[in-house]
Amino acid sequence: MSRITPISLDTAADATRTVLEGVQKKIGFLPNVFTTLAKAPVALDTYLQASAILGKTSLSAKEKEAVYLATSQVNGCDYCLSAHTLFASKAGLSAEDIAQARHGRLNAFAALARQLTETRGQLSDEQIAAARAAGIDDKQIIETVALVAVQTLTNYLNNVALTDIDFPAI
């Protein structure tokens, strides 16, 4: 049971209701993470704006999902693991790819995300060199840091709130 009760569309302020209706239209339903974030409209707006902007990174959908899965695994967020398992499969990752991504082994982006999350960004020279040797340039290193940071927001929120999982459970 969730420790932070999500808001409903019926009780949301007009501006927040409009935002939530947009999320519902885009995803096809209104996930609990968004109705929980909506308790603090500034947090909801921050997440949505950051996510929209990060949709423009140079990483492919598969690479982004690998980052989200690796980050969520390290942060122990079952809600985000469930959500991104679904999204990763829609992006074309197989069940084996998803398992590999969760443990930072699918590709260099998953490995980098796992290392960033585990070390809280305190990467060694060797880890940076390995990312570069795998073809990740400085722009993509920075984009991966940004993706990890935004994913960590929802990981922490769901871990604190114990958000009820409304995606197919992993």
Contacts in CASP RR format, 6 or more apart in sequence:
PFRMAT RR
TARGET T0000
AUTHOR 0000-0000-0000
METHOD contacts of the structure
MODEL  1
MSRITPISLDTAADATRTVLEGVQKKIGFLPNVFTTLAKAPVALDTYLQA
SAILGKTSLSAKEKEAVYLATSQVNGCDYCLSAHTLFASKAGLSAEDIAQ
ARHGRLNAFAALARQLTETRGQLSDEQIAAARAAGIDDKQIIETVALVAV
QTLTNYLNNVALTDIDFPAI
1 162 0 8 1.000
1 164 0 8 1.000
2 32 0 8 1.000
2 36 0 8 1.000
2 161 0 8 1.000
2 162 0 8 1.000
2 163 0 8 1.000
2 164 0 8 1.000
3 160 0 8 1.000
3 161 0 8 1.000
3 162 0 8 1.000
4 36 0 8 1.000
4 39 0 8 1.000
4 160 0 8 1.000
4 161 0 8 1.000
4 162 0 8 1.000
4 163 0 8 1.000
5 39 0 8 1.000
6 32 0 8 1.000
6 35 0 8 1.000
6 36 0 8 1.000
6 38 0 8 1.000
6 39 0 8 1.000
6 163 0 8 1.000
7 16 0 8 1.000
7 35 0 8 1.000
7 38 0 8 1.000
7 39 0 8 1.000
8 35 0 8 1.000
9 17 0 8 1.000
9 20 0 8 1.000
9 21 0 8 1.000
9 24 0 8 1.000
9 30 0 8 1.000
12 20 0 8 1.000
12 38 0 8 1.000
13 41 0 8 1.000
15 41 0 8 1.000
16 38 0 8 1.000
16 41 0 8 1.000
16 44 0 8 1.000
19 38 0 8 1.000
19 41 0 8 1.000
19 44 0 8 1.000
19 45 0 8 1.000
19 48 0 8 1.000
20 30 0 8 1.000
20 34 0 8 1.000
20 35 0 8 1.000
20 38 0 8 1.000
23 30 0 8 1.000
23 31 0 8 1.000
23 34 0 8 1.000
23 48 0 8 1.000
24 30 0 8 1.000
29 166 0 8 1.000
31 83 0 8 1.000
31 166 0 8 1.000
31 167 0 8 1.000
32 79 0 8 1.000
32 163 0 8 1.000
32 164 0 8 1.000
32 165 0 8 1.000
32 166 0 8 1.000
33 79 0 8 1.000
33 80 0 8 1.000
33 83 0 8 1.000
33 154 0 8 1.000
33 157 0 8 1.000
33 158 0 8 1.000
33 163 0 8 1.000
34 44 0 8 1.000
36 157 0 8 1.000
36 158 0 8 1.000
36 161 0 8 1.000
36 163 0 8 1.000
37 43 0 8 1.000
37 44 0 8 1.000
37 47 0 8 1.000
37 154 0 8 1.000
37 157 0 8 1.000
38 44 0 8 1.000
43 153 0 8 1.000
43 157 0 8 1.000
46 153 0 8 1.000
47 150 0 8 1.000
47 153 0 8 1.000
47 154 0 8 1.000
50 146 0 8 1.000
50 150 0 8 1.000
50 153 0 8 1.000
51 150 0 8 1.000
54 64 0 8 1.000
54 143 0 8 1.000
54 146 0 8 1.000
54 147 0 8 1.000
54 150 0 8 1.000
55 64 0 8 1.000
57 64 0 8 1.000
57 140 0 8 1.000
57 143 0 8 1.000
57 146 0 8 1.000
57 147 0 8 1.000
58 139 0 8 1.000
58 140 0 8 1.000
58 143 0 8 1.000
59 67 0 8 1.000
59 109 0 8 1.000
59 140 0 8 1.000
59 143 0 8 1.000
59 144 0 8 1.000
59 147 0 8 1.000
61 91 0 8 1.000
61 92 0 8 1.000
62 88 0 8 1.000
62 91 0 8 1.000
62 92 0 8 1.000
62 93 0 8 1.000
62 97 0 8 1.000
63 107 0 8 1.000
63 109 0 8 1.000
64 91 0 8 1.000
64 109 0 8 1.000
64 147 0 8 1.000
65 84 0 8 1.000
65 87 0 8 1.000
65 88 0 8 1.000
65 91 0 8 1.000
65 93 0 8 1.000
65 101 0 8 1.000
66 88 0 8 1.000
66 93 0 8 1.000
66 97 0 8 1.000
66 101 0 8 1.000
66 104 0 8 1.000
66 106 0 8 1.000
66 107 0 8 1.000
66 109 0 8 1.000
66 110 0 8 1.000
66 113 0 8 1.000
67 109 0 8 1.000
67 110 0 8 1.000
67 112 0 8 1.000
67 113 0 8 1.000
67 144 0 8 1.000
67 147 0 8 1.000
67 148 0 8 1.000
67 151 0 8 1.000
68 80 0 8 1.000
68 84 0 8 1.000
68 87 0 8 1.000
68 88 0 8 1.000
68 113 0 8 1.000
68 147 0 8 1.000
68 151 0 8 1.000
69 81 0 8 1.000
69 84 0 8 1.000
69 85 0 8 1.000
69 88 0 8 1.000
69 98 0 8 1.000
69 101 0 8 1.000
69 102 0 8 1.000
69 110 0 8 1.000
70 101 0 8 1.000
70 102 0 8 1.000
70 103 0 8 1.000
70 104 0 8 1.000
70 110 0 8 1.000
70 111 0 8 1.000
70 113 0 8 1.000
70 114 0 8 1.000
70 117 0 8 1.000
71 80 0 8 1.000
71 113 0 8 1.000
71 114 0 8 1.000
71 116 0 8 1.000
71 117 0 8 1.000
71 147 0 8 1.000
71 148 0 8 1.000
71 151 0 8 1.000
71 152 0 8 1.000
71 155 0 8 1.000
72 80 0 8 1.000
72 81 0 8 1.000
72 84 0 8 1.000
72 102 0 8 1.000
72 151 0 8 1.000
72 155 0 8 1.000
73 81 0 8 1.000
73 102 0 8 1.000
73 103 0 8 1.000
73 104 0 8 1.000
73 114 0 8 1.000
74 114 0 8 1.000
74 117 0 8 1.000
74 118 0 8 1.000
75 117 0 8 1.000
75 151 0 8 1.000
75 152 0 8 1.000
75 155 0 8 1.000
75 156 0 8 1.000
75 159 0 8 1.000
76 155 0 8 1.000
76 159 0 8 1.000
77 154 0 8 1.000
77 155 0 8 1.000
77 156 0 8 1.000
77 158 0 8 1.000
77 159 0 8 1.000
78 158 0 8 1.000
78 165 0 8 1.000
78 169 0 8 1.000
78 170 0 8 1.000
79 154 0 8 1.000
79 158 0 8 1.000
79 163 0 8 1.000
79 165 0 8 1.000
79 167 0 8 1.000
80 151 0 8 1.000
80 154 0 8 1.000
80 155 0 8 1.000
80 158 0 8 1.000
81 102 0 8 1.000
81 170 0 8 1.000
82 165 0 8 1.000
82 167 0 8 1.000
82 168 0 8 1.000
82 169 0 8 1.000
82 170 0 8 1.000
83 167 0 8 1.000
85 98 0 8 1.000
85 167 0 8 1.000
85 168 0 8 1.000
85 170 0 8 1.000
86 167 0 8 1.000
86 168 0 8 1.000
88 97 0 8 1.000
88 98 0 8 1.000
88 101 0 8 1.000
89 95 0 8 1.000
89 98 0 8 1.000
93 101 0 8 1.000
93 106 0 8 1.000
97 106 0 8 1.000
100 106 0 8 1.000
100 110 0 8 1.000
101 107 0 8 1.000
101 110 0 8 1.000
103 110 0 8 1.000
103 114 0 8 1.000
104 110 0 8 1.000
104 111 0 8 1.000
104 113 0 8 1.000
104 114 0 8 1.000
105 111 0 8 1.000
107 134 0 8 1.000
108 130 0 8 1.000
108 131 0 8 1.000
108 134 0 8 1.000
108 135 0 8 1.000
108 136 0 8 1.000
109 136 0 8 1.000
109 140 0 8 1.000
109 144 0 8 1.000
111 130 0 8 1.000
111 131 0 8 1.000
111 134 0 8 1.000
112 127 0 8 1.000
112 131 0 8 1.000
112 136 0 8 1.000
112 141 0 8 1.000
112 144 0 8 1.000
113 144 0 8 1.000
113 147 0 8 1.000
113 148 0 8 1.000
115 121 0 8 1.000
115 123 0 8 1.000
115 127 0 8 1.000
116 123 0 8 1.000
116 144 0 8 1.000
116 145 0 8 1.000
116 148 0 8 1.000
117 148 0 8 1.000
117 152 0 8 1.000
119 127 0 8 1.000
121 145 0 8 1.000
128 141 0 8 1.000
131 141 0 8 1.000
132 138 0 8 1.000
132 141 0 8 1.000
136 144 0 8 1.000
157 163 0 8 1.000
END
